[in-house]
Amino acid sequence: MKKGNIVSGCIVIFIGVYVFFMTAGFPEGSNNVPGPAFFPRILAIIAIVLGAILVVQALINKADVEKINLHDENAKKSYITMGIIAIYLILFNKIGFLLLTPLLLFILIRFYGMKSIWKNAVISIMVTSVVYGVFVSLLSVPLPMGILMN
């Protein structure tokens, strides 16, 4: 696992550096108001720092971390979750945020154990509504509407 932590840390550092430099062309902002580069740069710096911490810990720690079984039940759930999210990302622009996100949340919440269909539906719709409200109303970030716009 030591090698995995070093590789993962280096990948996170690389992504952080990439994002930081990709935002170099973004406007800086004015009048003490941060511009569009502010938030991605903060996240990039956090990624770089956390990636570096992971690499340093892996190099300093002499004990080898216990092995992870990639075929146990939790790993299989992780693979299924990644597949569901990949399908979500592929369909995101075509179907749209408002229709696809509650469906994604409903499927994942059900998959991870909530048996009550009504609670699951309410949570899925409420979370989607809050996220939509924050992005569209507060942050003025449009989300794909997909088939609702056609």
C-alpha positions as CSV (number, residue, x, y, z in Angstrom):
1,M,0.0,0.0,0.0
2,K,3.0,2.2,0.5
3,K,3.6,2.4,-3.3
4,G,-0.1,3.1,-3.8
5,N,0.0,6.0,-1.4
6,I,3.0,7.5,-3.1
7,V,1.5,7.1,-6.6
8,S,-1.9,8.5,-5.5
9,G,-0.2,11.4,-3.7
10,C,1.8,12.2,-6.9
11,I,-1.4,12.0,-9.1
12,V,-3.2,14.4,-6.7
13,I,-0.3,16.8,-6.7
14,F,-0.1,16.7,-10.5
15,I,-3.9,17.4,-10.8
16,G,-3.6,20.3,-8.3
17,V,-0.7,21.8,-10.3
18,Y,-2.5,21.3,-13.6
19,V,-5.7,23.0,-12.2
20,F,-3.6,25.9,-10.7
21,F,-1.9,26.6,-14.0
22,M,-5.1,26.2,-16.1
23,T,-6.7,29.0,-14.0
24,A,-3.8,31.4,-14.8
25,G,-5.9,32.9,-17.6
26,F,-9.0,33.4,-15.5
27,P,-9.9,37.0,-14.4
28,E,-8.5,37.9,-11.0
29,G,-11.5,39.8,-9.7
30,S,-11.7,43.4,-8.5
31,N,-12.6,45.6,-5.5
32,N,-11.8,42.8,-2.9
33,V,-14.2,40.5,-4.7
34,P,-12.6,37.2,-5.8
35,G,-12.8,36.3,-9.4
36,P,-13.5,33.0,-11.1
37,A,-9.9,31.8,-10.5
38,F,-10.2,32.0,-6.7
39,F,-12.1,28.9,-5.8
40,P,-10.4,26.5,-8.2
41,R,-7.0,27.8,-7.1
42,I,-7.9,27.3,-3.4
43,L,-8.9,23.7,-4.2
44,A,-5.8,23.2,-6.3
45,I,-3.6,24.4,-3.4
46,I,-5.5,22.1,-1.0
47,A,-5.0,19.1,-3.3
48,I,-1.2,19.9,-3.7
49,V,-0.8,20.1,0.1
50,L,-2.8,16.9,0.8
51,G,-1.0,15.0,-1.9
52,A,2.3,16.1,-0.5
53,I,1.3,15.0,3.0
54,L,0.3,11.6,1.6
55,V,3.6,11.1,-0.1
56,V,5.6,12.3,2.9
57,Q,3.6,10.0,5.3
58,A,4.2,7.1,2.9
59,L,7.9,7.7,2.8
60,I,8.3,8.3,6.6
61,N,6.1,5.4,7.7
62,K,8.2,2.3,8.0
63,A,5.4,-0.2,8.7
64,D,3.6,-1.5,5.7
65,V,-0.2,-0.9,5.7
66,E,-2.4,-3.9,5.7
67,K,-3.4,-5.3,2.3
68,I,-6.7,-4.4,0.8
69,N,-8.8,-7.2,-0.8
70,L,-10.0,-5.9,-4.1
71,H,-12.6,-8.6,-4.4
72,D,-14.5,-8.3,-1.1
73,E,-18.1,-7.1,-0.8
74,N,-17.2,-3.5,-0.1
75,A,-14.9,-3.3,-3.1
76,K,-17.6,-4.7,-5.3
77,K,-20.0,-2.0,-4.0
78,S,-17.4,0.6,-4.8
79,Y,-17.0,-0.7,-8.4
80,I,-20.8,-0.7,-8.9
81,T,-21.0,2.9,-7.5
82,M,-18.3,4.0,-9.9
83,G,-20.2,2.4,-12.8
84,I,-23.4,4.1,-11.8
85,I,-21.7,7.5,-11.5
86,A,-19.9,7.0,-14.9
87,I,-23.4,6.4,-16.5
88,Y,-24.7,9.5,-14.7
89,L,-21.8,11.6,-16.2
90,I,-22.4,10.2,-19.7
91,L,-26.1,11.1,-19.5
92,F,-25.8,14.3,-17.5
93,N,-25.9,16.8,-20.4
94,K,-28.5,14.9,-22.4
95,I,-31.0,14.2,-19.7
96,G,-30.2,17.1,-17.4
97,F,-29.5,17.8,-13.8
98,L,-33.1,18.0,-12.5
99,L,-34.2,14.6,-13.9
100,L,-31.0,12.6,-13.6
101,T,-29.7,13.7,-10.1
102,P,-32.7,12.6,-8.1
103,L,-32.6,9.2,-9.9
104,L,-28.9,8.8,-9.2
105,L,-29.4,9.7,-5.5
106,F,-32.4,7.3,-5.2
107,I,-30.5,4.4,-6.8
108,L,-27.4,5.0,-4.6
109,I,-29.3,5.5,-1.4
110,R,-31.3,2.4,-2.0
111,F,-28.2,0.4,-3.0
112,Y,-26.5,1.4,0.3
113,G,-29.3,0.2,2.4
114,M,-32.3,2.6,2.9
115,K,-35.3,0.4,2.3
116,S,-38.0,3.1,2.7
117,I,-38.9,4.2,-0.8
118,W,-40.7,7.3,0.4
119,K,-37.9,8.5,2.6
120,N,-35.4,7.8,-0.2
121,A,-37.6,9.7,-2.7
122,V,-38.0,12.7,-0.4
123,I,-34.2,12.8,0.4
124,S,-33.3,12.5,-3.3
125,I,-35.7,15.3,-4.3
126,M,-34.7,17.6,-1.4
127,V,-31.0,17.2,-1.9
128,T,-31.4,17.9,-5.7
129,S,-33.5,20.9,-5.0
130,V,-31.0,22.4,-2.5
131,V,-28.1,21.8,-4.8
132,Y,-30.0,23.3,-7.7
133,G,-31.0,26.3,-5.7
134,V,-27.5,27.0,-4.5
135,F,-25.9,26.7,-7.9
136,V,-28.6,28.5,-10.0
137,S,-29.8,31.1,-7.5
138,L,-26.9,31.9,-5.2
139,L,-23.9,31.2,-7.4
140,S,-25.5,32.0,-10.8
141,V,-24.1,28.8,-12.3
142,P,-26.4,27.2,-14.9
143,L,-26.9,23.5,-14.7
144,P,-27.7,21.4,-17.8
145,M,-31.5,21.1,-18.3
146,G,-31.2,18.3,-20.9
147,I,-34.5,17.1,-22.3
148,L,-36.5,19.7,-20.3
149,M,-35.2,22.4,-22.6
150,N,-36.2,20.6,-25.8
